[in-house]
Structures are given as C-alpha cells and as structure tokens.
C-alpha cells in the first residue's frame, strides 16, 4: 500500500515580506544550479539571518559560495554555512526551512523537526500577483516553457521564466505584477512541495506527454502522476488545462485503464483544451498537427470559433518538438496573440540549450558532421524521439545511469520494430547502469553498437577515427546526436554539466 503523501498547511509562514526581517531561515541545499543561491540572496535581501546546510562540502560548492561572497550588496554577516553534514538543531531552531525539491519529506528527520517548511516556489507563489502559466509532464517541459516565454516576449509582453528550468522565480519576484505573465516549469517534486498549500492557481496549465520517470523515487506510475495532477488542483472554470488527446505509450497508462489525458480532463475544473498529432475528434477543442508531405501545419480550434493555422513551420527538428511548440502557440492564442503573429514568432524560435541543440560542424575533405546536444533527454522515450527527429539515419550517442525506468521503447526504436522507423547510422553507448539494461535488449534484437565507453573522450575519439577514415560521405552531411535517455549521476554533476562537457569535448577533439 502506497504511503500517504505529506500535506502542507494552507498559506505561507510569512504574511508579508516585512515579516521575513530578523527571522531565522535555514536553506536546505545550496547546490550549483541557482535555486539555493537564489533563496540565500532573497532572504538576506529581506533582512533574515540565513543558515545554509548542505551535504556537499565547501570545496564542492565553491562556485556558488564565491558568487554570494563577492556580492557587496548582501549582508553576509547574517550568513552561516554548515556544510558536509546536516545538524538537527539547524532545523528545529529555525523559524522556517527552505527545502530543496530534490529532498524527500517523508522519513526525513531533519524536515520533521522544522517549525515550518517552504520552498522558493511556495514563497514566490504566495507573494506574486502575476498570472501564472504552469507546465509539467514527462517529456518536453523545458522546450514548451521556453517557446511560450519566447513567444510572449516577442509578442510584446513583459514575461518571466522560471522553475525547474534552473531559474528560481525569487530572482524576479519584485519585478512581477498583474500584467507580467510568469511561465513556470514544474517537476513532480516541485508540485509535491505545493500539496495543499493553495498557492498554485495557474491561469493556464499544460501537461506534456506522460511516460514513466523517476520510478526509483516513486516506485510506481500512480504516485508519480499523482504529483503531476496537483498542477490543476486549484484551477477554476476561468482557467485553462491543456492536455494530451493521444494514447499513452503501451504499458504506461493508468493502472485502472484508459488514458492519462482523459483522466486529467475528467478531474480538472479548468476549461479543457487538447493537443494531438492528428486531427482532434469531434467535440474536442485545442490544437493538432497536419502533415502534407514534408510540410507541417499547426491547426487550432477554440469553442465558438473557426479553425485557424497557428504554425506553418519550425526551425527546430523533430515531431515531439512540433507538439511542444504547438502547445506554446495555443498558450499565445489564449493570451490574445493573433494566429498569424503566433505562427511568425514561433517559426523563428531556435530551441534551447541541451534540447536537440545544434552547436558545431566538423568538416574535412572526406566528411561533414553536424553535432547536436540533447543532454536533457533523461528518459528513454525522449532519446527514442531524438533518434527519429531528423528524418534520416544519424550517428546516435546514448546511455547513462538508471533511475528505475524501462528501456524497451528506445531499444525497439533502435531495432526499427515499428513501421517507418528510421535506423541509426551508427550507435555509440556511454557506460552506466541504464546502459547495462539497454545492452541486454539490443543484444536480444541483434543490434550492433560501439561501447559502452567509460568516458566521452574515448567515445568521441572513436567517432572521429571513423570519420577521418572516410566512412562518411562529404556530399551527404552526417548528423551526430547526443541523447542519453538516462540521468548523468556519477560521471557528471547533472544533465547540464553533461551537455556542456559534451560540447566542449567535441569542439576540442573535432578541430
């Protein structure tokens, strides 16, 4: 029987920002990606005494510590570090603990000792007056929020982007008001930290494709998706919930049958809009894709209106990216941007770092290879989509650390088990526990591969050796895609570090 998830008290420990002054705040988890640092800065700026505790050492956290220390606008006399450990008194003695979303509440003796627990998101949502556009799901969250934010700013809005995309919304809280839309990418962990607070009431909520993820944390799909469902828990009929209209991947739908999208639609109080890769069924409203040969068109139908074209082409590759940008187009339309203007703006969007990001071309007399970094593909389904994104065989680099996921779909795609699947030109595997699971599946299907490699250096050296030997044809440009489909723990600090190191090493080696 699944444990009952923790429910937080409604509201916030602070009624006003002035209440923060002289309070004692413990920030649990400083980290290197900005969230902890933003919390430290925010509470120091509002006159609190801040204690930072992190299991990492000062040496490991040096970049963040140095950035805070060099800011002369901060009163660092009010700042204390207890690193390399957690002390129970740092939690029991604080007025409020600011929790890192990557820390489980259940069974955590330190959080249990705290008088109050908040997150950077709960603080932001309690005090902002901005209309919120919130996005969660398993695949495409970051691309979707980035396309929405790009579209809004290009359409003339003053808009802000934050959340799981590594920008804490506390960094722009004081700049928001009722006229500044805020786009938030929300992980299942961040949503769990908002349970019962009544803080998240997005005007527009988007749930991207649901596939298994973080099963080493949750143990089952139902618990994982239960946190995703919190995105629409406090919406009203004046709000919008944008949901998948297509079927789930085999074996990944609700345990009781049906589709996740239909379940979400039956639960939300928001006005339901759907997205689909094919024309929407009669009675549904939202957006869908139309393909005429190689030409893509994004279509939209809203209640009481005629169908409109909201996308006519994209600069970024892949069928999954068409879905993400089409959802962004729907959001822009709900924000009052015309269909024609939406199509023109989003047609110019170039994508974001670490998501099918083109960054380098290697050319010699015998070969030409365009390199793409898709390091933020951390689930096998995302890697499978990346292998098909270019409409031609690619040099495919995948693999990493297991997080309790199944690699069957990725293996089936690489084995071309479905009709019209494009085979990869060459397959290179980066070592990891997830790769071990993938290799078993590849071997059972007789799929050849290179590796697994214990380092990017060795892997890229073999690709370069093959390229320089003339195994590619310079008249037909090759594409090399790094799409791990797994986490990066062990070999890299995180997926962003992994992507950055991949790009650095490619440009060092392929000169």
N, C-alpha and C positions, 0 to 999 in steps of 0.2 A: 504493500500500500504506500502510495507516494506521500511524502511529508507535506503538511500544510505550509504553504509559503508564508514568510513573515509579512505582516501587515503593519504599516507605519501609521502613526497618528495623523489625523487630518490637519492640514495647515502647516505652519512653519514655526520653529522655536523663536524666531525673531518677528515681531510685529512690524517693526520699521527698520530701516537701515541704521538709524541712530542707535538702536538697541545693541548693535554689534560693538560699539565703543566700550573698551575696557573688559570685554568678555574674554574668556579663555577658550581658545579654539585649538583642537588637535586635528591636524591634517594627516590622515592615514594613507600613505602612499604618495611620495613626491614624484617619482617616475621621471621619464625623459621625454614624454610626448606632450607636455604642456598642461594637462589637467590639474595636477597637483601644484605646479608652479603658479598657475592662474589663481588657484584658491589661496595660496600663500599671499600673493600680491593683493588680491581683493580684500582679504581680512586685515592685512597690515594697513592698507589704504584707508580702511574704515575704523582704525584705531584699536583693533583687537590685539591681545597677546597670543602669538601663534607658536605652537609646538609642532614640529614635523617629525613623524616617526615612519620609518621605512626599514624593511628587512634588508634592503641593499645597503652597501657601505658608502661612506663619503666619497671614496675613490670612484665607485661605480656611478655615483650621482653627480660627479664633479661638474659637468656642463650646466646642469640646472642650478646647482648651488652657486657657481660662479656668476651666472646670469642674474640671480637675485642679489648677490653681494655687490655687483657693480652698478646697481640701480640706486643712485643717490636720493631719489625721491621716496624711497622706502625707509621707514624707521626700523632698521634691523636690530636695534637694541631690544625690541619686543619679540624677536625671533629666536627660537631654540631648536636645535636638532638633536634627536635621539635616534641614531642610525645603527643598522646592523642587528636590530632587535626591536621588539615591542615590549613596553612595560605597562602592566595593568593600571598603575596609578596615573599614567598619562591619559587614560581613557576615563577612569572613574572620577578624576579630578577636573575634567574639562566641562565647560558649560555646553559645548557641542563638539561632536566629532564629524569631520567632513570625510566621508567614506569614498574610497576608490571603487568604481563599479566592478573591477576585477577581483574583489574580495567578497567571498560568500558571507552573508549574515548568519545563516543557520549554522549552529555549532561553533560560532566564533566567540570565545570567552571575552575577548577584548571589547568587541562591539556590544556584547551583552552587558558589560559593566558601564557603558556610556549613559549619561543622563538623556542625551538626545543625539540622533544621528541624522545628518543631512548629506546632500551631495551638491556639487556645483550646479547641477541641473535643477534640483529642487529649490535651491536658493534663487536661481535665475527666474524660474517659472513663477515663484511666489511674488517677485517684485516687478517683473516686466509688464508693461501694458501692450506689448507688441502682439499683433496677430501671428499665430504660430502655424507653420506648415511642417508637419512631422512625418518622417519616413522611417519605416522599419522593414524587416523582411530578411531573407537569407542571401539573396543574390541581387546585386545592382543598387544597393542603398547609396553608396558613395557617388556613383555616377548619376543617379537620379537627383540627389540633393544638389550636386554641383551644377547639373544642367538647369535645374529650377532657379538656383541663385544667379547663374549667368544670365538666364533669360529675363529675370526680374530686373537686374541692374541694367541690362541692355535696353529694356523697355522703359527705363526712366525711374524705377523705384529706388529708394534708399533701402537696401535689404542687407541682412546679415546671415552668415552661415556658420553653424557650429555643431557641437555634439560629438558623436563617435568619430567624426572625420578629423579628430585631433585638435580641434579649436574649442576651448572652453567658452561657453556663452557669457561667463562672468567677465571676459575681456571686453565685451561690448554692451553690457547691461545699461550703463549710463548713457549710451547713445540711442537707445530704443525708446519709442513711444507708440501711440496707437496708429501711426501712419507708416511704420517701418516693419515690413514683414520679416520674420525670422524663420529661417529654414534649418531644421534640426534633423540630423541623422541619429537615430536611436537604436542602440543594440538591445538585445533581450535583457542583458544585465542592467543597463541603464533604466529600462522600463520597470524591471523588478524593484528597483530602488525608489520608484514613484508609486508603488502599490498603496492605494487607499489614502494618499495624501490629498487628492482632489486638486492637484497642481497642474496636471496636463490636460488642457482642453483645446486641442488643435482645431483651428477653423477648417484645415484640410489635413487629412491623414492618408498616407499612402502605404500600402503593404505590398512590397515587391514579392517576387516568386518565393514560395516556401519550399525548402528542401532540408534534409537533416543537417544540423550543425551543432557544435558544442555538446555532442552527446556524452563526452567524457565528463561534462559538468552536470548535465541534466539527467542522463540515464535513459530518457525516453522522449519521443516527439511531443507527447501531450503536455508535459511540463515545460518544454521549450516554447511551444506555441502559446501556452497559457500566458507567458510573459509578453509575447508579441501582441496578444489581444488587448492588453492594457492600453494600447495606443488610442483605442476608440471608446474606452470605458466611460468617459465623462463627456462625450460629444452630445450635441443636441441636434434636432432636425434642421437647424440653420447651418450646421456644419456639413462637410463632405467626407465620405470614406471611399477611397479609390482602391479597388480590389480586383484580383485576378479572375478572369472569366474562363480560363482554360483549365484543363485537367492537371492533376498533380503527377509527378513522376511515379512510375509503378512502385507500389510498396511504401510510399511516403505520405499518403493521405491520412485522414483521421482514422483512428482505430475502429470507430463505430461505423465507418463507411462514409461515402460522399466525398466532397471536395472541401479543402480549406476555404477557398474563396466563397463558396456558398454558405459555409458555416459562419464566416465573418459577416456576410451580408445579412444573415438572419438575426445576428446579435446586435449590431450597431444601431444606435438611434440616429446616426448621421444619414444624410441623403447619399444613397449608394450609387457609385459610378463604377463601371467595369472596364478592364483593358483586355485585349485579346490579340492573338497573332492572326486571326481570321475574323470575318465579319461577325459582329455581335448578333446573338439570337434576338428574335422579335421580342420586344418588351424591355430589353436592356438598353441602358444609356451609358455612353462613355466613349472610348477610342478603340480603333482596331487598325491592323496593317493590311494594305493591299499591295500585292506584287504583280507587276506587268512586265514579264521577262525579268530583267535585272533592275528594273526601275521600282523604287519603293515610294509609296504614298501613305501618309498617316491621315486617317479619317476620324471625324468626331461627330457624335450625335448627342445633343442635350435635349431634355424634355421641352416640348413646345417649340423646338427649332428644327431647321432643315440640316441635313448632313453637310459638313464643311471639311475642307482639306486643311490640316494644321501642320503637316510636314510634307516636304517634297523631295528631300534628300538629306544625307548626313555626311559629315566629314570623318566620322569615326566608324570603324568597321564592326560588323557582327550583328546577327539577328537579335541577340539579347540586348545590345546597345540600342537597337531601334525601339525595343519595348521601354527601356529606361527614358529615352528622350521623348517618346510619345507620351509617357506619363507626365513628363515635365511640360509638354505642350498643353495637356489637359489642365494642369495647375495654372499655367499662364492664362488660359482662356477663362478659368474661374475667377482670376484676378482682374479680368476686364481687358486683357490684351487681345487685339483682333487676330483672327485666324491667319490672315495674310502676313501680319507683322510677326506673329509667332513663328511661322514657317521660315521667314527670312532670318530671324535671330538665331533660332536653334540649328538652322542649316550651317551656321558659321562656327558652332561650338566645336572645340578641338579635343574635348575629353579632359581627363585629369591624370596627374602622376600615378603611376603604378597600376593603371587600369588600361590595358592594351595601349600603352603609351609608346608611340614611336620616338626614338631618341638618337639613332645612329645608323649610317650606312657604311659598309665596308666594301670597297671596290678595288679590284685588280684586273689585270688583263684576262684572267680566267674566271672571275666570279664577281657577283654583286649580291650582298646580303643586307636586307633591311632588318634591324633589330627592334623588337617590341618588348616592353616590360609590363607584365601583368601580375606583379608580385602580390597584389591584394586579392587575387583569386585564391582563397583559403579553403574552399570546399571543392570536392572532386567535380561536381556538376559545373562549376564555373570554369574549371580547366577544360572540361569536355566542350563547352561552348566556345572557348577561346581557340581550340584546335580547328573549329569549323568557321571561324569568324571571317576568314579572308577569301573563301570561295576557291581555294587552291591548296595543294599539299604544302605543308610548312615543315621546317625544322623545329621540332617541338621539345621543349625542356620542361620537365615536370617532376614532382616529388617533394617530400618533406616529412614533417612529424605528424603522426596520427593523433586525432582528437576524438576517437570513438566513432568514426564515420566509415561508411562502406564505399569502396572504390569501383563498384560494379559498373556504374554508368560510364565512368571515364574509360575503364577497360573495354567496355562494349563499343564505345565510340572509336577508340583506337583500333579495335578489331573490325570496324565497319559492319557491325551486326545489323544496323538499321539501313533501310533503303536510302540512297542518295547521300550517304555519309562519305566525306572526303578523307581518304587515307593520309596519314602524315608522311612526309618525305623521309624523315629520319627522326628517331626517338631517342632522347637522352634523359637519363634519370639521375636526379640528385638524391643522395642517400638519406634515409630516415625511416622511422617506424611505419609511417604511412606508405612509403615506397615499398617496404617489405610486403605489405598487403597487396599492393598493385602488381608487384612482380609475380606473385602466385597466380593472379588472374591472367596476366599477359602470357605466362608460360603455358597455362592450360589452353589458351587460344592459339599458341604458336606465333605470337607477335614478337619480332626481333626488336632488341633495344640495345643501347650502349650504356654501360654503367652497371650498378649505381656508383656514382662518383662521391668521394668523401669531401670534395671541395669544388667550388665554382671554377677555380683556376684550372684544375685538371680537366673538368668537363669542357670548358671553353677552349682549352688547348687542343683537344681532340677535334672540335668543330673546325677550328682554324686549320688544323692539319688536313682535314678532308677538303676544306675549301681551297687551300693553296695547292692541293694535289690536282685540282681541276675537276673535282666531282660535281661542281655546279656549272651552269652554263650562263655566261655573262649576258647572253641575249634574252634570257628569261630570269628576271630578278628573283632571287630567293627571299623568303621571309623566315626569320628565326623568332620564335615566341617563347618567352619565359613565363609559364603559367603554372605555379606549383600545385594548386589544388589541395594544399595542406598548410599547416602552420609552420612557423620558422624557428620554434623554440629549440635551443641547443646550439645550432650553427650560427644563428643571427639573433639580434636583440628583439626584433619584431619584423613584420612584413615590410615596413617602410625601410628599415635598415637593410633588409634582404634585397629589396628593389634597388636601393641606392648603390649597394655593393656590386650588384649585377651590372648596372650601367657603368660604374667606374671601371670594373674589370674588363668589360667588353671594349671600352674606349682605350684602355691601356694596352690590351693584347692585340686588338684588330686595328693596327695603325697602317 
